[in-house]
Amino acid sequence: MKAEKNMDSVLEEIRRKTQRQSPQEILRTSLEQFGSRIALATSFGAEDQVLTDMLCRLQKLPAVFTLDTGRLPQETYEVWEETETHYGIRIEGLFPDFQQVEAMTAEHGINLFYRSVELRTLCCRIRKIEPLKRKLSSLDAWICGLRRGQSQTRSAVDIVQQDEQFGLVKICPLADWTCEQVWDYIRTNRVPYNKLHDRGYPSIGCACCTRAVSPGQDERSGRWWWEKPEQKECGLHWNQRSCLRR
């Protein structure tokens, strides 16, 4: 956040402006508030695709970036390319430091994440959190596709919140949307989406850490399925109130 602006006053202002606004209006207000110092972080999940579509209706070339961990499913790369072609945009890919990845795998092995929560979070930190930190250091706010209904670790997500982990404002326009609303929007507006969703993957991350789920299961139960539900976040989203890594 810029030094001349107090975080609390900025949060109060943006919360006041976005009260009772639709997701599209929240995005418009956020763009007006932060200008070139706000961007959407996408993993090409259904929610992020909805937000990308909304942003492209507001701006010709919105700022959108993604974290390429080097372990993503081929279907994710396909929807990445399809999204760029469909909207005529370029999505910035952020990559982990190769020296950190090499050192990590040399010490712990290529599939270290299966052996313990500590090693899994180490892998997430190097492949996701460190690249994200580099990007967010240039921004005052970022937009995320978090919804309260996705999992128990996201049940307290606010539409506008202070991101204490990274020191800026986080905007979650779809926080109170349901899964049905997300897919209604995708179908109505013919939004490109990851084809793994058609194969039982409601939430998609790295190929090695994601699998299909059965009907009725928690949306994120296929992510890090060998861990307890309250542990199943990569560390990108920190909730002070619940003291959980999201």
C-alpha positions in Angstrom: 0.0 0.0 0.0 1.3 3.5 -0.8 2.9 5.1 2.2 0.7 8.2 2.0 -2.5 6.2 2.4 -3.5 4.5 5.6 -4.6 0.9 5.1 -7.6 1.3 7.5 -8.9 4.4 5.7 -8.5 2.7 2.3 -10.4 -0.3 3.5 -13.1 1.8 5.0 -13.5 3.7 1.8 -13.7 0.7 -0.5 -16.0 -1.2 1.8 -18.4 1.8 1.9 -18.3 2.1 -1.9 -18.9 -1.6 -2.5 -21.8 -2.1 -0.1 -24.6 -4.0 -1.7 -22.9 -3.9 -5.1 -22.9 -6.8 -7.6 -19.6 -8.5 -8.4 -19.4 -6.5 -11.7 -19.9 -3.2 -9.8 -17.4 -4.2 -7.1 -14.8 -4.8 -9.9 -15.6 -1.4 -11.5 -15.3 0.4 -8.1 -12.0 -1.4 -7.4 -10.5 -0.5 -10.7 -11.5 3.1 -10.2 -10.0 3.0 -6.7 -6.7 1.4 -7.4 -6.1 2.0 -11.1 -3.0 0.3 -12.5 -2.1 -1.1 -9.1 -4.7 -3.8 -8.9 -4.7 -7.2 -10.7 -6.6 -10.4 -10.9 -4.8 -13.6 -9.7 -6.2 -16.5 -11.7 -5.7 -20.3 -11.5 -8.2 -20.7 -14.3 -10.8 -22.2 -12.0 -14.4 -21.5 -12.7 -14.6 -18.5 -10.3 -11.5 -17.0 -11.8 -12.8 -17.4 -15.3 -16.0 -15.6 -14.3 -13.9 -12.7 -12.9 -11.8 -12.6 -16.1 -14.9 -12.3 -18.2 -16.3 -9.5 -16.0 -13.0 -7.6 -16.1 -12.7 -7.9 -19.9 -16.1 -6.3 -20.2 -14.8 -3.4 -18.1 -11.3 -3.0 -19.6 -9.8 -4.0 -23.0 -6.6 -5.3 -21.4 -7.1 -6.0 -17.7 -4.1 -7.0 -15.6 -4.4 -10.7 -15.0 -1.6 -13.0 -13.8 -1.2 -16.7 -12.8 1.2 -18.9 -10.9 2.8 -21.5 -13.1 4.2 -24.0 -10.6 5.6 -26.3 -13.3 3.3 -29.1 -12.1 0.0 -27.9 -13.7 -2.3 -30.2 -15.6 -2.2 -30.0 -19.4 -5.9 -29.0 -19.3 -5.0 -25.8 -17.4 -2.5 -24.8 -20.0 -5.1 -25.4 -22.7 -7.7 -23.1 -21.0 -4.9 -20.5 -20.4 -4.4 -20.4 -24.1 -8.1 -20.5 -24.9 -8.8 -17.6 -22.5 -6.1 -15.4 -24.1 -7.5 -16.2 -27.6 -11.1 -15.7 -26.6 -10.6 -12.3 -24.9 -7.6 -11.0 -26.9 -5.5 -10.6 -23.8 -2.1 -11.8 -22.5 -2.0 -13.4 -19.0 1.2 -12.9 -17.1 2.8 -16.2 -16.0 4.8 -16.1 -12.8 7.3 -18.9 -12.2 9.2 -20.1 -9.2 12.9 -19.5 -8.7 14.6 -22.5 -10.4 17.5 -22.6 -7.9 15.0 -22.9 -5.0 13.1 -25.7 -6.9 16.3 -27.5 -7.7 17.6 -27.3 -4.1 14.2 -28.4 -2.7 13.9 -31.5 -4.9 17.6 -32.4 -4.5 17.1 -32.5 -0.7 13.6 -33.9 -0.4 12.8 -35.6 -3.7 10.5 -34.7 -6.6 7.2 -35.8 -4.8 8.1 -34.6 -1.3 4.6 -33.2 -0.7 3.1 -36.6 -0.1 5.2 -37.3 3.0 4.2 -34.5 5.4 2.2 -31.3 5.7 5.5 -29.5 6.3 7.1 -30.7 3.1 3.9 -30.0 1.1 3.7 -26.4 2.4 7.4 -26.0 1.6 6.7 -27.0 -2.0 3.7 -24.6 -2.1 5.8 -21.8 -0.6 8.6 -22.1 -3.2 6.3 -22.7 -6.2 3.5 -20.4 -5.3 4.0 -18.0 -2.4 7.4 -16.6 -3.3 6.4 -15.8 -6.9 3.2 -14.2 -5.6 5.1 -12.1 -3.1 7.2 -10.7 -5.9 4.1 -9.7 -7.9 2.1 -8.3 -5.0 5.0 -6.0 -4.0 4.1 -3.9 -7.0 0.4 -3.7 -6.3 -2.0 -2.0 -3.8 -4.7 -4.6 -4.2 -5.4 -7.9 -5.8 -8.6 -9.7 -6.9 -9.3 -13.3 -6.0 -12.0 -15.9 -6.8 -12.5 -17.1 -3.2 -16.0 -18.1 -2.2 -17.3 -18.8 1.3 -18.9 -22.0 0.1 -15.7 -23.6 -1.3 -14.5 -25.1 2.0 -14.5 -24.7 5.8 -11.2 -22.8 5.6 -12.9 -20.1 3.4 -16.2 -19.8 5.3 -15.2 -16.3 6.7 -14.0 -14.7 3.5 -15.0 -11.1 3.2 -15.6 -9.3 -0.1 -13.1 -6.6 0.9 -10.4 -7.4 3.4 -6.9 -6.5 4.6 -4.4 -9.0 3.4 -2.0 -8.9 6.4 0.2 -11.6 5.0 1.2 -9.5 1.9 0.3 -6.0 3.1 -2.3 -4.9 0.7 -6.1 -5.0 0.0 -7.7 -8.2 -1.2 -11.0 -8.1 -3.2 -13.2 -11.2 -3.4 -16.2 -10.1 -5.5 -17.7 -13.6 -5.6 -17.4 -14.3 -1.8 -21.1 -14.8 -1.3 -21.9 -16.5 -4.6 -22.9 -20.1 -4.8 -21.4 -22.7 -7.1 -24.6 -22.7 -9.0 -24.3 -18.9 -9.6 -20.8 -19.4 -10.9 -21.8 -22.0 -13.5 -25.0 -20.2 -14.5 -22.7 -17.2 -15.4 -20.3 -19.4 -17.3 -23.1 -21.1 -19.3 -25.0 -17.9 -20.0 -21.9 -16.0 -21.2 -20.1 -18.9 -22.8 -17.0 -18.4 -20.7 -14.1 -20.7 -21.4 -13.4 -23.2 -18.6 -11.1 -26.0 -17.6 -12.4 -29.2 -19.1 -11.3 -31.1 -15.9 -14.5 -29.6 -14.4 -16.5 -31.9 -16.6 -14.5 -34.9 -15.2 -15.4 -34.3 -11.5 -12.7 -31.7 -10.6 -14.5 -28.8 -8.9 -11.2 -27.4 -7.7 -8.0 -27.6 -9.7 -4.4 -27.0 -8.6 -1.2 -28.9 -9.5 -1.8 -32.2 -11.2 0.0 -34.1 -8.5 -2.1 -32.6 -5.7 -5.5 -32.7 -7.3 -8.0 -35.5 -8.1 -11.6 -35.9 -9.0 -14.2 -36.0 -6.2 -17.5 -37.8 -5.8 -20.9 -36.0 -6.1 -21.8 -34.3 -2.8 -18.2 -34.1 -1.5 -16.7 -30.8 -0.4 -15.6 -28.8 -3.4 -12.0 -28.8 -2.3 -11.8 -32.4 -1.0 -9.8 -33.4 -4.1 -7.0 -31.0 -3.2 -4.3 -32.6 -1.0 -6.7 -35.4 -0.3 -4.3 -37.1 2.1 -4.5 -34.2 4.6 -7.1 -33.1 7.1 -9.7 -30.5 5.8 -8.5 -27.7 8.1 -4.9 -28.0 6.6 -5.9 -28.0 3.0 -4.6 -24.6 1.8 -1.4 -23.7 0.1 -0.7 -20.6 2.2 -1.7 -18.0 -0.4 -4.7 -16.9 1.7 -4.2 -16.2 5.4 -7.2 -15.6 7.7 -6.3 -13.9 10.9 -9.7 -14.6 12.5 -9.4 -18.3 12.2 -5.6 -18.5 12.2 -5.8 -20.9 9.3 -3.7 -20.9 6.2 -6.1 -20.9 3.3 
